[in-house]
Amino acid sequence: MLTFLITTALVATPNVKPATNTVCPVGGDKVNAKSQKVVVRGHEYYICCPDCAGPLTKNPEKFLEKDGTPKNAKK
């Protein structure tokens, strides 16, 4: 069953770039591989809590650079 779910997820989201951010683009809290993820413009992003998913998906230009890098990422 788990294999089916993973396969279905991969098929449903082709060519999605995996999440690499260490800070939530919305809340600014630290995130890691166990954090919830959301897909925006073909990129996965770790988010600190479910409340950050809505703002990030509805207004990505507020939180993301044109290349998909979170605006609050360390430069």
PDB file of N, CA, C and O in Angstrom:
ATOM      1  N   MET A   1       0.826  -1.195   0.000  1.00  0.00           N
ATOM      2  CA  MET A   1       0.000   0.000   0.000  1.00  0.00           C
ATOM      3  C   MET A   1       0.869   1.258   0.000  1.00  0.00           C
ATOM      4  O   MET A   1       0.599   2.194  -0.751  1.00  0.00           O
ATOM      5  N   LEU A   2       1.895   1.286   0.823  1.00  0.00           N
ATOM      6  CA  LEU A   2       2.774   2.447   0.893  1.00  0.00           C
ATOM      7  C   LEU A   2       3.463   2.690  -0.442  1.00  0.00           C
ATOM      8  O   LEU A   2       3.589   3.835  -0.878  1.00  0.00           O
ATOM      9  N   THR A   3       3.906   1.627  -1.089  1.00  0.00           N
ATOM     10  CA  THR A   3       4.553   1.760  -2.396  1.00  0.00           C
ATOM     11  C   THR A   3       3.589   2.378  -3.402  1.00  0.00           C
ATOM     12  O   THR A   3       3.983   3.222  -4.206  1.00  0.00           O
ATOM     13  N   PHE A   4       2.340   1.965  -3.358  1.00  0.00           N
ATOM     14  CA  PHE A   4       1.327   2.521  -4.254  1.00  0.00           C
ATOM     15  C   PHE A   4       1.152   4.018  -4.012  1.00  0.00           C
ATOM     16  O   PHE A   4       1.069   4.792  -4.965  1.00  0.00           O
ATOM     17  N   LEU A   5       1.095   4.430  -2.755  1.00  0.00           N
ATOM     18  CA  LEU A   5       0.922   5.848  -2.445  1.00  0.00           C
ATOM     19  C   LEU A   5       2.119   6.678  -2.896  1.00  0.00           C
ATOM     20  O   LEU A   5       1.950   7.776  -3.427  1.00  0.00           O
ATOM     21  N   ILE A   6       3.308   6.166  -2.689  1.00  0.00           N
ATOM     22  CA  ILE A   6       4.505   6.880  -3.115  1.00  0.00           C
ATOM     23  C   ILE A   6       4.545   6.983  -4.632  1.00  0.00           C
ATOM     24  O   ILE A   6       4.850   8.044  -5.176  1.00  0.00           O
ATOM     25  N   THR A   7       4.240   5.895  -5.312  1.00  0.00           N
ATOM     26  CA  THR A   7       4.225   5.889  -6.778  1.00  0.00           C
ATOM     27  C   THR A   7       3.175   6.860  -7.295  1.00  0.00           C
ATOM     28  O   THR A   7       3.434   7.594  -8.248  1.00  0.00           O
ATOM     29  N   THR A   8       2.013   6.878  -6.692  1.00  0.00           N
ATOM     30  CA  THR A   8       0.943   7.786  -7.095  1.00  0.00           C
ATOM     31  C   THR A   8       1.372   9.232  -6.900  1.00  0.00           C
ATOM     32  O   THR A   8       1.109  10.075  -7.758  1.00  0.00           O
ATOM     33  N   ALA A   9       2.020   9.525  -5.800  1.00  0.00           N
ATOM     34  CA  ALA A   9       2.491  10.892  -5.534  1.00  0.00           C
ATOM     35  C   ALA A   9       3.519  11.320  -6.558  1.00  0.00           C
ATOM     36  O   ALA A   9       3.495  12.463  -7.015  1.00  0.00           O
ATOM     37  N   LEU A  10       4.412  10.438  -6.924  1.00  0.00           N
ATOM     38  CA  LEU A  10       5.435  10.775  -7.908  1.00  0.00           C
ATOM     39  C   LEU A  10       4.842  10.990  -9.292  1.00  0.00           C
ATOM     40  O   LEU A  10       5.277  11.879 -10.024  1.00  0.00           O
ATOM     41  N   VAL A  11       3.865  10.193  -9.648  1.00  0.00           N
ATOM     42  CA  VAL A  11       3.223  10.337 -10.950  1.00  0.00           C
ATOM     43  C   VAL A  11       2.383  11.611 -10.983  1.00  0.00           C
ATOM     44  O   VAL A  11       2.310  12.277 -12.016  1.00  0.00           O
ATOM     45  N   ALA A  12       1.759  11.949  -9.878  1.00  0.00           N
ATOM     46  CA  ALA A  12       0.881  13.109  -9.826  1.00  0.00           C
ATOM     47  C   ALA A  12       1.666  14.425  -9.860  1.00  0.00           C
ATOM     48  O   ALA A  12       1.110  15.456 -10.238  1.00  0.00           O
ATOM     49  N   THR A  13       2.933  14.409  -9.477  1.00  0.00           N
ATOM     50  CA  THR A  13       3.721  15.631  -9.440  1.00  0.00           C
ATOM     51  C   THR A  13       5.029  15.451 -10.210  1.00  0.00           C
ATOM     52  O   THR A  13       6.105  15.458  -9.612  1.00  0.00           O
ATOM     53  N   PRO A  14       4.945  15.289 -11.525  1.00  0.00           N
ATOM     54  CA  PRO A  14       6.162  15.092 -12.313  1.00  0.00           C
ATOM     55  C   PRO A  14       6.993  16.370 -12.381  1.00  0.00           C
ATOM     56  O   PRO A  14       6.462  17.480 -12.339  1.00  0.00           O
ATOM     57  N   ASN A  15       8.299  16.190 -12.488  1.00  0.00           N
ATOM     58  CA  ASN A  15       9.233  17.299 -12.656  1.00  0.00           C
ATOM     59  C   ASN A  15       9.180  18.334 -11.544  1.00  0.00           C
ATOM     60  O   ASN A  15       9.448  19.512 -11.784  1.00  0.00           O
ATOM     61  N   VAL A  16       8.844  17.922 -10.353  1.00  0.00           N
ATOM     62  CA  VAL A  16       8.836  18.831  -9.217  1.00  0.00           C
ATOM     63  C   VAL A  16      10.227  18.831  -8.602  1.00  0.00           C
ATOM     64  O   VAL A  16      10.781  17.776  -8.292  1.00  0.00           O
ATOM     65  N   LYS A  17      10.784  20.024  -8.430  1.00  0.00           N
ATOM     66  CA  LYS A  17      12.100  20.132  -7.808  1.00  0.00           C
ATOM     67  C   LYS A  17      11.942  19.916  -6.308  1.00  0.00           C
ATOM     68  O   LYS A  17      11.071  20.528  -5.689  1.00  0.00           O
ATOM     69  N   PRO A  18      12.768  19.058  -5.712  1.00  0.00           N
ATOM     70  CA  PRO A  18      12.628  18.744  -4.287  1.00  0.00           C
ATOM     71  C   PRO A  18      12.956  19.942  -3.394  1.00  0.00           C
ATOM     72  O   PRO A  18      13.726  20.828  -3.765  1.00  0.00           O
ATOM     73  N   ALA A  19      12.357  19.939  -2.228  1.00  0.00           N
ATOM     74  CA  ALA A  19      12.576  21.010  -1.256  1.00  0.00           C
ATOM     75  C   ALA A  19      14.001  20.982  -0.725  1.00  0.00           C
ATOM     76  O   ALA A  19      14.543  19.920  -0.419  1.00  0.00           O
ATOM     77  N   THR A  20      14.599  22.167  -0.619  1.00  0.00           N
ATOM     78  CA  THR A  20      15.941  22.297  -0.056  1.00  0.00           C
ATOM     79  C   THR A  20      16.008  23.411   0.982  1.00  0.00           C
ATOM     80  O   THR A  20      17.046  23.605   1.614  1.00  0.00           O
ATOM     81  N   ASN A  21      14.911  24.144   1.164  1.00  0.00           N
ATOM     82  CA  ASN A  21      14.944  25.271   2.090  1.00  0.00           C
ATOM     83  C   ASN A  21      15.064  24.812   3.543  1.00  0.00           C
ATOM     84  O   ASN A  21      14.552  23.756   3.916  1.00  0.00           O
ATOM     85  N   THR A  22      15.738  25.611   4.348  1.00  0.00           N
ATOM     86  CA  THR A  22      15.932  25.299   5.765  1.00  0.00           C
ATOM     87  C   THR A  22      15.144  26.241   6.671  1.00  0.00           C
ATOM     88  O   THR A  22      15.127  26.086   7.892  1.00  0.00           O
ATOM     89  N   VAL A  23      14.491  27.220   6.046  1.00  0.00           N
ATOM     90  CA  VAL A  23      13.658  28.177   6.765  1.00  0.00           C
ATOM     91  C   VAL A  23      12.330  28.278   6.026  1.00  0.00           C
ATOM     92  O   VAL A  23      12.304  28.322   4.796  1.00  0.00           O
ATOM     93  N   CYS A  24      11.241  28.315   6.763  1.00  0.00           N
ATOM     94  CA  CYS A  24       9.923  28.445   6.146  1.00  0.00           C
ATOM     95  C   CYS A  24       9.841  29.773   5.401  1.00  0.00           C
ATOM     96  O   CYS A  24      10.129  30.819   5.983  1.00  0.00           O
ATOM     97  N   PRO A  25       9.453  29.755   4.125  1.00  0.00           N
ATOM     98  CA  PRO A  25       9.368  30.994   3.355  1.00  0.00           C
ATOM     99  C   PRO A  25       8.348  31.985   3.915  1.00  0.00           C
ATOM    100  O   PRO A  25       8.464  33.187   3.677  1.00  0.00           O
ATOM    101  N   VAL A  26       7.360  31.501   4.649  1.00  0.00           N
ATOM    102  CA  VAL A  26       6.306  32.367   5.175  1.00  0.00           C
ATOM    103  C   VAL A  26       6.589  32.755   6.623  1.00  0.00           C
ATOM    104  O   VAL A  26       6.690  33.938   6.949  1.00  0.00           O
ATOM    105  N   GLY A  27       6.715  31.755   7.485  1.00  0.00           N
ATOM    106  CA  GLY A  27       6.858  32.014   8.919  1.00  0.00           C
ATOM    107  C   GLY A  27       8.264  32.323   9.384  1.00  0.00           C
ATOM    108  O   GLY A  27       8.448  32.941  10.433  1.00  0.00           O
ATOM    109  N   GLY A  28       9.259  31.903   8.620  1.00  0.00           N
ATOM    110  CA  GLY A  28      10.638  32.158   8.988  1.00  0.00           C
ATOM    111  C   GLY A  28      11.226  31.191   9.996  1.00  0.00           C
ATOM    112  O   GLY A  28      12.388  31.336  10.377  1.00  0.00           O
ATOM    113  N   ASP A  29      10.453  30.204  10.439  1.00  0.00           N
ATOM    114  CA  ASP A  29      10.963  29.218  11.391  1.00  0.00           C
ATOM    115  C   ASP A  29      11.818  28.180  10.683  1.00  0.00           C
ATOM    116  O   ASP A  29      11.683  27.966   9.478  1.00  0.00           O
ATOM    117  N   LYS A  30      12.699  27.537  11.442  1.00  0.00           N
ATOM    118  CA  LYS A  30      13.533  26.479  10.875  1.00  0.00           C
ATOM    119  C   LYS A  30      12.655  25.305  10.461  1.00  0.00           C
ATOM    120  O   LYS A  30      11.671  24.984  11.128  1.00  0.00           O
ATOM    121  N   VAL A  31      13.024  24.670   9.354  1.00  0.00           N
ATOM    122  CA  VAL A  31      12.324  23.491   8.845  1.00  0.00           C
ATOM    123  C   VAL A  31      13.357  22.433   8.492  1.00  0.00           C
ATOM    124  O   VAL A  31      14.549  22.722   8.386  1.00  0.00           O
ATOM    125  N   ASN A  32      12.883  21.195   8.308  1.00  0.00           N
ATOM    126  CA  ASN A  32      13.786  20.101   7.940  1.00  0.00           C
ATOM    127  C   ASN A  32      13.017  19.074   7.112  1.00  0.00           C
ATOM    128  O   ASN A  32      11.862  19.296   6.747  1.00  0.00           O
ATOM    129  N   ALA A  33      13.660  17.965   6.825  1.00  0.00           N
ATOM    130  CA  ALA A  33      13.066  16.931   5.965  1.00  0.00           C
ATOM    131  C   ALA A  33      11.795  16.316   6.540  1.00  0.00           C
ATOM    132  O   ALA A  33      11.040  15.677   5.806  1.00  0.00           O
ATOM    133  N   LYS A  34      11.546  16.491   7.817  1.00  0.00           N
ATOM    134  CA  LYS A  34      10.322  15.951   8.428  1.00  0.00           C
ATOM    135  C   LYS A  34       9.181  16.962   8.418  1.00  0.00           C
ATOM    136  O   LYS A  34       8.061  16.641   8.816  1.00  0.00           O
ATOM    137  N   SER A  35       9.460  18.177   7.967  1.00  0.00           N
ATOM    138  CA  SER A  35       8.446  19.227   7.930  1.00  0.00           C
ATOM    139  C   SER A  35       7.457  18.986   6.799  1.00  0.00           C
ATOM    140  O   SER A  35       7.756  18.284   5.833  1.00  0.00           O
ATOM    141  N   GLN A  36       6.289  19.573   6.931  1.00  0.00           N
ATOM    142  CA  GLN A  36       5.274  19.491   5.886  1.00  0.00           C
ATOM    143  C   GLN A  36       5.802  20.181   4.645  1.00  0.00           C
ATOM    144  O   GLN A  36       6.581  21.129   4.746  1.00  0.00           O
ATOM    145  N   LYS A  37       5.383  19.712   3.462  1.00  0.00           N
ATOM    146  CA  LYS A  37       5.811  20.290   2.193  1.00  0.00           C
ATOM    147  C   LYS A  37       4.607  20.795   1.412  1.00  0.00           C
ATOM    148  O   LYS A  37       3.486  20.308   1.558  1.00  0.00           O
ATOM    149  N   VAL A  38       4.881  21.781   0.585  1.00  0.00           N
ATOM    150  CA  VAL A  38       3.869  22.300  -0.328  1.00  0.00           C
ATOM    151  C   VAL A  38       4.556  22.525  -1.676  1.00  0.00           C
ATOM    152  O   VAL A  38       5.734  22.879  -1.721  1.00  0.00           O
ATOM    153  N   VAL A  39       3.823  22.320  -2.771  1.00  0.00           N
ATOM    154  CA  VAL A  39       4.368  22.515  -4.115  1.00  0.00           C
ATOM    155  C   VAL A  39       3.822  23.821  -4.682  1.00  0.00           C
ATOM    156  O   VAL A  39       2.612  24.046  -4.723  1.00  0.00           O
ATOM    157  N   VAL A  40       4.746  24.675  -5.119  1.00  0.00           N
ATOM    158  CA  VAL A  40       4.390  25.954  -5.722  1.00  0.00           C
ATOM    159  C   VAL A  40       5.263  26.145  -6.952  1.00  0.00           C
ATOM    160  O   VAL A  40       6.489  26.074  -6.867  1.00  0.00           O
ATOM    161  N   ARG A  41       4.630  26.387  -8.098  1.00  0.00           N
ATOM    162  CA  ARG A  41       5.350  26.629  -9.355  1.00  0.00           C
ATOM    163  C   ARG A  41       6.398  25.567  -9.669  1.00  0.00           C
ATOM    164  O   ARG A  41       7.483  25.895 -10.148  1.00  0.00           O
ATOM    165  N   GLY A  42       6.091  24.321  -9.409  1.00  0.00           N
ATOM    166  CA  GLY A  42       7.000  23.234  -9.748  1.00  0.00           C
ATOM    167  C   GLY A  42       8.141  23.012  -8.770  1.00  0.00           C
ATOM    168  O   GLY A  42       9.067  22.252  -9.052  1.00  0.00           O
ATOM    169  N   HIS A  43       8.077  23.675  -7.617  1.00  0.00           N
ATOM    170  CA  HIS A  43       9.086  23.497  -6.572  1.00  0.00           C
ATOM    171  C   HIS A  43       8.393  23.060  -5.289  1.00  0.00           C
ATOM    172  O   HIS A  43       7.305  23.533  -4.964  1.00  0.00           O
ATOM    173  N   GLU A  44       9.039  22.152  -4.566  1.00  0.00           N
ATOM    174  CA  GLU A  44       8.567  21.806  -3.229  1.00  0.00           C
ATOM    175  C   GLU A  44       9.223  22.753  -2.239  1.00  0.00           C
ATOM    176  O   GLU A  44      10.374  23.152  -2.418  1.00  0.00           O
ATOM    177  N   TYR A  45       8.490  23.109  -1.198  1.00  0.00           N
ATOM    178  CA  TYR A  45       9.030  23.929  -0.118  1.00  0.00           C
ATOM    179  C   TYR A  45       8.594  23.324   1.204  1.00  0.00           C
ATOM    180  O   TYR A  45       7.442  22.925   1.371  1.00  0.00           O
ATOM    181  N   TYR A  46       9.536  23.262   2.144  1.00  0.00           N
ATOM    182  CA  TYR A  46       9.178  22.881   3.497  1.00  0.00           C
ATOM    183  C   TYR A  46       8.533  24.092   4.148  1.00  0.00           C
ATOM    184  O   TYR A  46       8.982  25.223   3.961  1.00  0.00           O
ATOM    185  N   ILE A  47       7.477  23.849   4.914  1.00  0.00           N
ATOM    186  CA  ILE A  47       6.828  24.920   5.663  1.00  0.00           C
ATOM    187  C   ILE A  47       6.764  24.526   7.126  1.00  0.00           C
ATOM    188  O   ILE A  47       6.785  23.341   7.461  1.00  0.00           O
ATOM    189  N   CYS A  48       6.686  25.526   7.998  1.00  0.00           N
ATOM    190  CA  CYS A  48       6.755  25.249   9.432  1.00  0.00           C
ATOM    191  C   CYS A  48       5.427  24.772  10.013  1.00  0.00           C
ATOM    192  O   CYS A  48       5.410  24.083  11.032  1.00  0.00           O
ATOM    193  N   CYS A  49       4.317  25.134   9.373  1.00  0.00           N
ATOM    194  CA  CYS A  49       3.009  24.732   9.902  1.00  0.00           C
ATOM    195  C   CYS A  49       1.970  24.765   8.776  1.00  0.00           C
ATOM    196  O   CYS A  49       2.201  25.395   7.745  1.00  0.00           O
ATOM    197  N   PRO A  50       0.850  24.105   8.960  1.00  0.00           N
ATOM    198  CA  PRO A  50      -0.178  24.089   7.916  1.00  0.00           C
ATOM    199  C   PRO A  50      -0.706  25.476   7.551  1.00  0.00           C
ATOM    200  O   PRO A  50      -1.146  25.690   6.422  1.00  0.00           O
ATOM    201  N   ASP A  51      -0.666  26.418   8.495  1.00  0.00           N
ATOM    202  CA  ASP A  51      -1.167  27.768   8.224  1.00  0.00           C
ATOM    203  C   ASP A  51      -0.340  28.504   7.171  1.00  0.00           C
ATOM    204  O   ASP A  51      -0.827  29.462   6.571  1.00  0.00           O
ATOM    205  N   CYS A  52       0.891  28.079   6.937  1.00  0.00           N
ATOM    206  CA  CYS A  52       1.764  28.737   5.951  1.00  0.00           C
ATOM    207  C   CYS A  52       1.477  28.284   4.522  1.00  0.00           C
ATOM    208  O   CYS A  52       1.888  28.951   3.572  1.00  0.00           O
ATOM    209  N   ALA A  53       0.789  27.176   4.359  1.00  0.00           N
ATOM    210  CA  ALA A  53       0.517  26.656   3.014  1.00  0.00           C
ATOM    211  C   ALA A  53      -0.348  27.606   2.198  1.00  0.00           C
ATOM    212  O   ALA A  53      -0.045  27.863   1.033  1.00  0.00           O
ATOM    213  N   GLY A  54      -1.406  28.126   2.779  1.00  0.00           N
ATOM    214  CA  GLY A  54      -2.316  29.021   2.066  1.00  0.00           C
ATOM    215  C   GLY A  54      -1.642  30.278   1.552  1.00  0.00           C
ATOM    216  O   GLY A  54      -1.706  30.563   0.356  1.00  0.00           O
ATOM    217  N   PRO A  55      -0.995  31.040   2.429  1.00  0.00           N
ATOM    218  CA  PRO A  55      -0.338  32.256   1.943  1.00  0.00           C
ATOM    219  C   PRO A  55       0.714  31.987   0.863  1.00  0.00           C
ATOM    220  O   PRO A  55       0.831  32.754  -0.092  1.00  0.00           O
ATOM    221  N   LEU A  56       1.475  30.907   1.010  1.00  0.00           N
ATOM    222  CA  LEU A  56       2.521  30.606   0.031  1.00  0.00           C
ATOM    223  C   LEU A  56       1.927  30.233  -1.319  1.00  0.00           C
ATOM    224  O   LEU A  56       2.433  30.672  -2.352  1.00  0.00           O
ATOM    225  N   THR A  57       0.877  29.442  -1.335  1.00  0.00           N
ATOM    226  CA  THR A  57       0.284  29.034  -2.610  1.00  0.00           C
ATOM    227  C   THR A  57      -0.562  30.137  -3.238  1.00  0.00           C
ATOM    228  O   THR A  57      -0.648  30.220  -4.463  1.00  0.00           O
ATOM    229  N   LYS A  58      -1.188  30.982  -2.426  1.00  0.00           N
ATOM    230  CA  LYS A  58      -2.052  32.033  -2.964  1.00  0.00           C
ATOM    231  C   LYS A  58      -1.291  33.283  -3.385  1.00  0.00           C
ATOM    232  O   LYS A  58      -1.744  34.018  -4.263  1.00  0.00           O
ATOM    233  N   ASN A  59      -0.141  33.529  -2.767  1.00  0.00           N
ATOM    234  CA  ASN A  59       0.612  34.749  -3.054  1.00  0.00           C
ATOM    235  C   ASN A  59       2.115  34.449  -3.090  1.00  0.00           C
ATOM    236  O   ASN A  59       2.878  35.035  -2.321  1.00  0.00           O
ATOM    237  N   PRO A  60       2.548  33.540  -3.976  1.00  0.00           N
ATOM    238  CA  PRO A  60       3.953  33.124  -3.977  1.00  0.00           C
ATOM    239  C   PRO A  60       4.937  34.256  -4.249  1.00  0.00           C
ATOM    240  O   PRO A  60       6.059  34.228  -3.743  1.00  0.00           O
ATOM    241  N   GLU A  61       4.537  35.254  -5.041  1.00  0.00           N
ATOM    242  CA  GLU A  61       5.461  36.343  -5.351  1.00  0.00           C
ATOM    243  C   GLU A  61       5.841  37.161  -4.120  1.00  0.00           C
ATOM    244  O   GLU A  61       6.864  37.846  -4.131  1.00  0.00           O
ATOM    245  N   LYS A  62       5.050  37.104  -3.079  1.00  0.00           N
ATOM    246  CA  LYS A  62       5.370  37.803  -1.827  1.00  0.00           C
ATOM    247  C   LYS A  62       6.520  37.107  -1.088  1.00  0.00           C
ATOM    248  O   LYS A  62       7.287  37.759  -0.380  1.00  0.00           O
ATOM    249  N   PHE A  63       6.638  35.779  -1.255  1.00  0.00           N
ATOM    250  CA  PHE A  63       7.590  34.990  -0.485  1.00  0.00           C
ATOM    251  C   PHE A  63       8.734  34.401  -1.298  1.00  0.00           C
ATOM    252  O   PHE A  63       9.745  33.984  -0.732  1.00  0.00           O
ATOM    253  N   LEU A  64       8.587  34.363  -2.623  1.00  0.00           N
ATOM    254  CA  LEU A  64       9.579  33.701  -3.482  1.00  0.00           C
ATOM    255  C   LEU A  64      10.132  34.648  -4.539  1.00  0.00           C
ATOM    256  O   LEU A  64       9.416  35.486  -5.089  1.00  0.00           O
ATOM    257  N   GLU A  65      11.425  34.493  -4.809  1.00  0.00           N
ATOM    258  CA  GLU A  65      12.045  35.215  -5.919  1.00  0.00           C
ATOM    259  C   GLU A  65      11.545  34.606  -7.228  1.00  0.00           C
ATOM    260  O   GLU A  65      10.925  33.543  -7.212  1.00  0.00           O
ATOM    261  N   LYS A  66      11.797  35.244  -8.330  1.00  0.00           N
ATOM    262  CA  LYS A  66      11.345  34.733  -9.629  1.00  0.00           C
ATOM    263  C   LYS A  66      11.933  33.364  -9.954  1.00  0.00           C
ATOM    264  O   LYS A  66      11.299  32.568 -10.647  1.00  0.00           O
ATOM    265  N   ASP A  67      13.153  33.078  -9.454  1.00  0.00           N
ATOM    266  CA  ASP A  67      13.777  31.777  -9.714  1.00  0.00           C
ATOM    267  C   ASP A  67      13.322  30.695  -8.743  1.00  0.00           C
ATOM    268  O   ASP A  67      13.781  29.556  -8.831  1.00  0.00           O
ATOM    269  N   GLY A  68      12.422  31.035  -7.814  1.00  0.00           N
ATOM    270  CA  GLY A  68      11.904  30.065  -6.865  1.00  0.00           C
ATOM    271  C   GLY A  68      12.603  30.062  -5.514  1.00  0.00           C
ATOM    272  O   GLY A  68      12.172  29.355  -4.603  1.00  0.00           O
ATOM    273  N   THR A  69      13.664  30.830  -5.365  1.00  0.00           N
ATOM    274  CA  THR A  69      14.370  30.907  -4.089  1.00  0.00           C
ATOM    275  C   THR A  69      13.521  31.690  -3.093  1.00  0.00           C
ATOM    276  O   THR A  69      13.023  32.767  -3.423  1.00  0.00           O
ATOM    277  N   PRO A  70      13.347  31.164  -1.878  1.00  0.00           N
ATOM    278  CA  PRO A  70      12.608  31.925  -0.871  1.00  0.00           C
ATOM    279  C   PRO A  70      13.303  33.273  -0.601  1.00  0.00           C
ATOM    280  O   PRO A  70      14.528  33.334  -0.501  1.00  0.00           O
ATOM    281  N   LYS A  71      12.525  34.329  -0.487  1.00  0.00           N
ATOM    282  CA  LYS A  71      13.088  35.661  -0.266  1.00  0.00           C
ATOM    283  C   LYS A  71      13.846  35.753   1.057  1.00  0.00           C
ATOM    284  O   LYS A  71      14.760  36.565   1.195  1.00  0.00           O
ATOM    285  N   ASN A  72      13.466  34.922   2.027  1.00  0.00           N
ATOM    286  CA  ASN A  72      14.131  34.968   3.321  1.00  0.00           C
ATOM    287  C   ASN A  72      15.319  33.991   3.418  1.00  0.00           C
ATOM    288  O   ASN A  72      15.844  33.761   4.507  1.00  0.00           O
ATOM    289  N   ALA A  73      15.736  33.425   2.288  1.00  0.00           N
ATOM    290  CA  ALA A  73      16.888  32.500   2.288  1.00  0.00           C
ATOM    291  C   ALA A  73      18.170  33.303   2.492  1.00  0.00           C
ATOM    292  O   ALA A  73      18.300  34.429   2.012  1.00  0.00           O
ATOM    293  N   LYS A  74      19.116  32.700   3.216  1.00  0.00           N
ATOM    294  CA  LYS A  74      20.405  33.352   3.417  1.00  0.00           C
ATOM    295  C   LYS A  74      21.128  33.447   2.085  1.00  0.00           C
ATOM    296  O   LYS A  74      21.111  32.512   1.284  1.00  0.00           O
ATOM    297  N   LYS A  75      21.745  34.557   1.865  1.00  0.00           N
ATOM    298  CA  LYS A  75      22.450  34.776   0.593  1.00  0.00           C
ATOM    299  C   LYS A  75      23.933  34.554   0.750  1.00  0.00           C
ATOM    300  O   LYS A  75      24.684  34.693  -0.216  1.00  0.00           O
TER     301      LYS A  75
END
